[in-house]
Structure formats: structure tokens, C-alpha cells
Amino acid sequence: MCPGGVRPTCLARVPGRCSSVRGLSAIQTIHKAAPCAHEYREMPVPGKFTKRYPGYDAVLDTDRCSPRNNADLTLTMRLGFRQINPMAGADTGTYHDSGDPTKELRQIVKWKDGEWAAWKRNFCRSAQDFWDKKFWLDNRTGDFPFQHGTEIYIPNIFCRFELIGNDDTLGTHHVAIDVVRLADSENFFRSNSRLFDSKDLVPYTASYDSKNKPIMQRAHVHEVGHLLGLGHVAIGGPGCPADGNTNLTPCYGVNDEDKHSIMGAGMRLDAVHAAAWVRAFNDLAATPASAIFRPSLTPPIYAPPIMKTLPVVAVMSHIYPRNIAEFEAGARLKALKRGR
């Protein structure tokens, strides 16, 4: 524990250096940090920060930081899939829409081994591709600075997503998902974040826009959004009270803009959908470092002036790390000069 009760955070790639906890405490205690007991050559400083959530694990990797490369923040979600088959080993049967006994019965068929394996593989690959590498976090808090040569840089955060799906019998999953195999005659089944169907991977008409043109969606990527903690696009708007049934039709959007959202009836991703990565970054940046690293004897390499910091925000275009001057000027680098 540092003097004054502030725990220091050792920084990867910086031999024997530490940075105090983010925010005001870092500024107030810039001269109070305790030195590291070991230099880098004697004890490599870890560059990975991990936090577990009920629905996924988050790992922030700062080892890859350079003047051109940001830190990676990977959310790993493990799903345990369970087959829903007809009763008594029959080849065909029925199952209620949404698994709700009050709703319509749908025709289902028994899963075959090859089809089951292919469905799991295609589900995970396509859902991961949809959510992976779509967001960057603009690190305006100044957390996780690193030194390259004589210059100090502030990394931004590249948002990664890994989806692992296995049978739920393995017992290593965050969430268990039931899956029905629909008969060929069935073109619709109401899925939810705990119940999928074999046709969720196929685009279907989820709604119509103001010009009566169909709005298409692949249901499984919408449901993964729910597993990441996202609600429907229009919750709290007209016809969709936040404290009521958030699965009502207006919750998926009333205007065209909302309807086309992935958390509406469409396939469009927006920066707001990076909420899980923003939350994980803020939690990891606030983690008491002494739970991860040994204390250090040198002062922080950089503590940003409080007036130069802002909350982290998500963007949907590549942004590069900044040096101190660029960070304090509020620059957002979408391109780099030759030689950097």
C-alpha cells in the first residue's frame, strides 16, 4: 500500500515504473507512490488485466502497445448449448414459441449429430464475426500510459470479442442456451437470450420501415447483444416503458432509425453498443493494482491534468495511440505521420 492509502499500478513495458490509480487520486498522489522492489529484468511486469462478469470474462492486454498499436480489450463469452428434442425420443414433435406454454406450438424435429455440430460452429463463427473488431475506445482518461524510447504514449483500446460454444455438459459456460431444431414447415419461432432455434442464423424480415420496405435481421446476433447486457433500442420510449414488458413491438423501434438498429429489428451497429467494453475498461482501470502487481518505488510516468481528462467513449473507426502533447490537445488520431 502506498502512503496515503493509494495503491500503485505497474505499467507493462516500463522497467521499474508505476502509475497510481486513475483519476483524481493519481494526480493528488503523484509524488507519494512507493517504488517497485524489482526492476523489469528481475520480475517481468504483467501487461494483462482480467475481470470476470456473470456473462463473460474481460482481459485487457497492454503488452502489445506501441506508438502504432493500441491495447486489446477482449470479452470472452462461453455458451453451453442444450438440445431440445421431441418427447420420448421421437423424431418429430412440438415446442411452444419462446418456451412459453401459453404461446403457439411449433413443429420441431430431432437433432442429428452432424447438424448439431455444424449449427454450433456456424453460430459461434458468425456471431463472433459480427461483434469482433467493431469498436475502439477513445481513452480520454489517460489510463495505462506506456513508454517507447524517450516518449510516453496513451493507448486507445481495440475492442475484441471471442465466442466459444460447447455442449452444456462440459460445465465451463457462462450461460446455458436451449436450442430447438425447427421443422422445414416452420418459418418463425420466437427466440430469446436463453432459447434459440435452428433458423436463427438465417436472415428474416423482422419489421418494415416507413416506406414498407422489409428490415432484415439475423436473430442470433441480436440475442448475443442481450447477453452482452444490451436492451432493446426503444426502451423508455413511446409504447415501451422501462418498468414494463420490454419485448413489446414498440421496444424494437417506432421510427426507421431505431428499427434498423441491431437491438431493434435490423443489423446496424452503433457506438452505444460497445457498452460492455466501456464498462470493462472502467472497471479494470479502477482495479486496485496491488491485487495484481507488486508495489514500485518510482513515481508514475504520467498523471494527466484533471482538466485534460474526459470519460472514455466508443467510436467505430480506427484511432491510434497519442503522445502526451497529442493527448493533452484532445487530438483523435485517425492517421499517423510516416515514420511513427
C-alpha positions, 0 to 999 in steps of 0.5 A: 500500500502506498502512503496515503492509502493509494495503491500503485499500478505497474505499467507493462513495458516500463522497467521499474515504473508505476502509475497510481490509480486513475483519476483524481487520486493519481494526480493528488498522489503523484509524488507519494507512490512507493517504488517497485522492489524489482526492476523489469529484468528481475520480475517481468511486469504483467501487461494483462488485466482480467475481470470476470462478469456473470456473462463473460470474462474481460482481459485487457492486454497492454503488452502489445502497445506501441506508438502504432498499436493500441491495447486489446480489450477482449470479452470472452463469452462461453455458451453451453448449448442444450438440445431440445428434442421431441418427447420420448425420443421421437423424431418429430414433435412440438415446442411452444414459441419462446418456451412459453406454454401459453404461446403457439406450438411449433413443429420441431424435429430431432437433432442429428449429430452432424447438424448439431455440430455444424449449427454450433460452429456456424453460430459461434463463427458468425456471431463472433464475426459480427461483434469482433473488431467493431469498436475502439475506445477513445481513452480520454482518461489517460489510463495505462500510459506506456513508454517507447524510447524517450516518449510516453504514449496513451493507448486507445483500446481495440475492442475484441470479442471471442465466442466459444460454444460447447455442449452444456455438459462440459460445465465451463459456460457462462450461460446455458442456451436451449436450442430447438431444431425447427421443422422445414414447415416452420418459418418463425419461432420466437427466440430469446437470450436463453432459447434459440432455434435452428433458423436463427442464423438465417436472415428474416424480415423482422419489421418494415420501415416507413416506406414498407420496405422489409428490415432484415435481421439475423436473430442470433446476433441480436440475442448475443447483444442481450447477453452482452447486457444490451436492451432493446433500442426503444426502451423508455420510449413511446409504447415501451416503458422501462418498468414494463414488458420490454419485448413489446413491438414498440421496444424494437423501434417506432421510427426507421432509425431505431428499427434498423438498429441491431437491438431493434429489428435490423443489423446496424451497429452503433457506438452505444453498443460497445457498452460492455467494453466501456464498462470493462475498461472502467472497471479494470482501470479502477482495479486496485493494482496491488491485487495484481502487481507488486508495489514500485518505488518510482513515481508514475510516468504520467498523471494527466491534468484533471482538466485534460481528462474526459470519460472514455467513449466508443467510436467505430473507426480506427484511432491510434495511440497519442503522445502526451502533447497529442493527448493533452490537445484532445487530438483523435488520431485517425492517421499517423505521420510516416515514420511513427 
